[in-house]
Amino acid sequence: MSVRVKKLIGTVLLVALVVIYALLATAIATARLAESGALVHLAYFLFTGLLWILPAMAIIKWMVGPPKSRS
């Protein structure tokens, strides 16, 4: 797979990851944390705000990896 195609696919995956993850994290927070205090909200959003980095790192690592040789 060429580098351009990998970067295009990776970019689309990253955008989709961020949008889906943000909607999911917000929906969970709305459903589960409605009655919680500010400290619980801070801890939840701090944790979920950093958690999306792990799959994003995997996508970026795949994107910038060397292309496989055809031989």
QUIJOJO-V958347 format. One record per pair of residues at least 12 apart in sequence whose ideal C-beta (glycine too) atoms are under 7 Angstrom apart, sorted by the first residue. I is the first residue (numbers start at 1). J is the second residue. D is the distance in whole Angstrom. If there is no record, write none. Layout:
I_J_D + I_J_D
This chain:
1_67_6 + 2_67_6 + 3_67_6 + 6_63_5 + 7_63_6 + 10_59_5 + 10_60_7 + 10_62_7 + 10_63_3 + 13_59_5 + 14_56_6 + 14_59_6 + 17_52_7 + 17_55_6 + 17_56_6 + 17_59_7 + 18_52_7 + 21_52_5 + 25_48_4 + 29_44_6
